[in-house]
Amino acid sequence: MHPYLEIFGLKIPTYGLISFVGILLAGALAYFLAKRRSLDPNELINIAIFAVIGVFLGAHLLYAITRIEDIIAVCENYGTYENFGEFLKDIWNYCNGMVFYGGLYGGVLAGFIVIKVRKLSVGQYGDIFAVALPLFHAFGRVGCFFAGCCYGIPWENGISGRILGSGNAESVARFPVQLCESGILLLLASLLLLLFLKNKFSGELMGVYLASYAVIRFALEFLRGDEIRGRLFGLSTSQWISIITLLGVAVYVLLKLIKRRKSAEE
């Protein structure tokens, strides 16, 4: 793995560079889709700006929640710190990671609020983000592979050389779950784009995306080797969120069917 690239003597994080490319491509795709549906690209930019803020806050918040026991321990030992700055530094160490699901729902919530405030169509703009999100995420997972995070389980036919926090290369060969997820996400983005262009599930593509990714993530978690986010009853945090997501989408679909049936009877 190569967590950093040297370009003209500058040390650039590989994850950041690849993610930036993903943002550019996803943004260009979103702009094209907005123009195709005669939606205002400027409104799309406004939504995206606030969504990014939501992603950042949500991703860090969920990570902090998964490390809550460590944070509580730091607070209990507050008296052992020489100054408040050292205390805050230790707190931040347990908050500086990110969890994708936290970022996803933080961004969705922030975007939803902006759309409602601006009195725009939730379904139409939601469709656009449903197509763009997995495209960006696919690049992000490639970045994870090079950064050595979100790594897979040990596998004799896997890839070794993950860079540890110490700077040394790990000798354990691991299943490249990041690249596997990236490939699946590209397929999902392609499918959602096809549905968008054919006007299938118009206004409902965000639900299709959320349900599809929940299934994908639930399955891939069995191939993940990083346990830092904790487990409950044998399932990871992300698997429980996947289950809740599927239940939420199912309830939404059921309520919509009931509403449609009542309207047909009136």
C-alpha positions in Angstrom: 0.0 0.0 0.0 1.1 3.6 -0.6 -0.6 6.0 1.9 1.4 8.9 0.5 2.5 9.9 -3.0 5.4 12.3 -3.7 4.6 14.8 -6.4 7.2 17.4 -7.1 8.7 16.8 -3.7 5.3 17.2 -2.0 4.0 14.3 0.2 0.3 14.0 -0.7 -2.1 11.5 1.1 -3.2 9.0 -1.5 -6.7 8.7 0.1 -7.2 12.4 -0.2 -6.0 12.6 -3.8 -8.2 9.6 -5.0 -11.2 10.9 -3.1 -10.8 14.3 -4.7 -10.9 12.7 -8.1 -14.1 10.9 -7.0 -15.6 14.2 -5.9 -14.9 15.8 -9.3 -16.4 12.9 -11.3 -19.4 12.6 -9.0 -19.9 16.3 -9.1 -19.7 16.4 -12.9 -22.2 13.5 -13.1 -24.6 15.2 -10.7 -24.4 18.5 -12.8 -25.2 16.5 -16.0 -28.2 14.8 -14.3 -29.5 18.1 -12.9 -29.4 19.7 -16.4 -31.1 16.6 -17.9 -34.1 17.1 -15.5 -34.0 20.9 -15.9 -33.1 21.4 -12.3 -31.1 24.4 -11.1 -27.4 23.3 -10.8 -26.8 26.2 -8.4 -29.4 24.7 -6.0 -27.5 21.4 -6.3 -24.3 23.1 -5.3 -26.0 24.7 -2.3 -27.4 21.3 -1.2 -24.0 19.7 -1.7 -22.1 22.2 0.4 -24.4 21.7 3.4 -24.4 17.9 2.8 -20.6 17.8 3.0 -20.7 19.6 6.3 -23.3 17.0 7.5 -21.0 14.2 6.2 -18.0 15.5 8.1 -20.0 15.9 11.4 -21.9 12.7 11.1 -18.9 10.5 10.2 -16.9 11.8 13.2 -19.9 11.7 15.6 -20.7 8.0 14.8 -17.0 7.1 15.2 -16.9 8.8 18.6 -20.0 6.9 19.6 -18.3 3.6 18.8 -15.4 4.7 21.0 -17.5 6.1 23.8 -16.0 3.8 26.4 -12.6 5.2 25.7 -13.9 8.7 25.8 -15.5 8.1 29.2 -12.3 6.6 30.5 -10.4 9.8 29.4 -13.0 12.0 31.1 -12.7 9.9 34.3 -9.0 10.4 34.4 -9.2 14.2 33.7 -7.3 14.9 36.9 -4.2 13.1 35.7 -3.6 15.5 32.8 -1.1 18.4 33.0 -3.3 20.8 31.2 -6.7 21.1 29.3 -4.9 21.0 26.0 -3.5 17.5 26.6 -7.0 16.4 27.7 -8.6 17.7 24.5 -5.9 16.0 22.4 -6.7 12.6 23.9 -10.4 13.2 23.4 -9.8 14.1 19.8 -7.8 10.9 19.3 -11.0 9.0 19.9 -13.0 11.3 17.6 -10.7 11.8 14.6 -11.8 8.6 12.8 -14.8 8.5 10.5 -17.6 5.9 9.9 -19.2 5.9 6.4 -22.7 5.3 7.6 -22.4 8.3 10.0 -21.3 10.5 7.1 -24.0 9.1 4.8 -26.9 9.9 7.1 -25.3 13.1 8.3 -25.1 14.2 4.7 -28.6 13.0 3.8 -30.1 14.8 6.8 -28.3 18.1 6.1 -29.3 17.8 2.4 -32.9 17.0 3.3 -33.1 20.1 5.5 -31.7 22.4 2.8 -34.1 21.0 0.2 -37.1 21.5 2.5 -36.0 25.0 3.5 -35.5 25.9 -0.2 -38.9 24.2 -1.0 -37.4 22.0 -3.7 -38.3 18.5 -4.8 -36.9 15.9 -2.3 -37.4 13.1 -4.8 -35.8 14.8 -7.8 -32.7 16.0 -6.1 -32.6 12.8 -4.1 -32.4 10.8 -7.3 -29.3 12.8 -8.4 -27.4 12.2 -5.2 -28.4 8.5 -5.2 -26.5 8.1 -8.5 -23.6 10.3 -7.6 -23.0 8.9 -4.0 -21.9 5.4 -4.9 -19.6 6.7 -7.7 -17.8 8.9 -5.2 -17.8 6.1 -2.6 -16.2 3.7 -5.1 -13.2 6.0 -5.4 -13.1 6.5 -1.7 -12.7 2.7 -1.1 -9.8 2.7 -3.5 -8.3 5.4 -1.4 -8.9 3.2 1.7 -7.0 0.4 0.0 -3.9 2.5 -0.5 -4.2 4.1 2.9 -4.4 0.7 4.5 -7.7 1.4 6.4 -11.0 -0.6 6.3 -8.8 -3.7 5.7 -10.0 -7.2 5.1 -9.7 -10.5 6.9 -6.4 -12.5 6.7 -6.4 -14.6 3.5 -3.6 -16.7 2.1 -4.3 -15.6 -1.4 -4.7 -11.9 -0.5 -2.5 -8.8 -0.6 0.1 -8.0 2.0 2.0 -4.9 2.7 -0.6 -2.8 4.5 1.2 0.1 6.2 0.7 0.1 10.0 0.6 3.2 12.2 4.2 2.7 13.1 5.1 3.1 9.4 6.1 -0.6 9.0 4.6 -2.9 6.4 2.3 -5.6 7.7 3.3 -9.1 6.6 -0.2 -10.6 6.8 -1.9 -11.2 3.5 -5.5 -9.9 3.5 -8.6 -10.0 1.4 -8.8 -6.8 -0.6 -12.3 -6.0 0.7 -11.9 -2.3 -0.2 -11.3 -3.0 -3.9 -14.2 -5.5 -3.8 -16.5 -3.0 -2.4 -15.3 -0.4 -4.9 -16.1 -2.7 -7.9 -19.6 -3.4 -6.5 -20.3 0.3 -5.9 -19.3 1.1 -9.5 -21.9 -1.6 -10.7 -24.5 -0.1 -8.3 -23.8 3.5 -9.6 -24.2 2.2 -13.2 -27.5 0.5 -12.4 -28.8 3.6 -10.7 -27.7 5.7 -13.6 -29.6 3.4 -16.0 -32.7 3.6 -13.9 -32.4 7.4 -13.8 -32.0 7.7 -17.5 -35.0 5.4 -18.1 -37.1 7.3 -15.5 -37.6 4.2 -13.5 -38.3 4.6 -9.7 -38.3 8.4 -10.3 -38.2 10.2 -7.0 -37.4 6.9 -5.2 -33.8 6.2 -6.2 -32.4 7.2 -2.8 -34.5 4.5 -1.3 -33.2 2.0 -3.9 -29.6 3.1 -3.2 -29.9 2.9 0.6 -31.5 -0.5 0.5 -29.0 -1.9 -2.0 -26.0 -0.6 -0.1 -27.4 -1.9 3.1 -27.4 -5.4 1.6 -23.9 -5.0 0.1 -22.4 -3.6 3.3 -24.0 -6.3 5.5 -22.4 -9.0 3.4 -19.0 -7.4 3.0 -18.7 -6.8 6.8 -18.0 -10.5 7.1 -14.9 -10.0 5.1 -13.7 -7.0 7.1 -10.8 -7.5 9.5 -10.9 -4.2 11.4 -12.9 -4.6 14.6 -12.2 -1.2 16.0 -15.8 0.0 15.6 -17.1 -2.8 17.9 -19.6 -5.7 17.6 -22.9 -6.5 19.2 -24.4 -10.0 19.3 -21.9 -11.1 16.7 -22.7 -8.3 14.2 -20.7 -5.1 13.6 -22.0 -1.6 14.0 -22.4 -1.2 10.3 -24.3 -4.4 10.0 -26.8 -3.3 12.6 -27.2 0.1 10.8 -27.7 -1.9 7.5 -30.5 -3.9 9.2 -32.2 -0.7 10.5 -31.8 0.9 7.0 -33.5 -2.0 5.4 -36.3 -2.0 7.9 -36.7 1.8 7.4 -36.9 1.5 3.6 -39.4 -1.4 4.0 -41.7 0.6 6.3 -41.5 3.6 3.9 -42.5 1.4 1.0 -45.3 -0.2 3.0 -46.7 3.2 4.1 -46.6 4.5 0.6 -48.5 1.4 -0.7 -51.1 1.9 1.9 -51.5 5.5 1.1 -51.7 4.7 -2.6 -54.4 2.1 -2.0 -56.5 4.5 0.1 -56.3 7.1 -2.6 -57.5 4.6 -5.2 -60.5 3.6 -3.0 -61.6 7.2 -2.5 
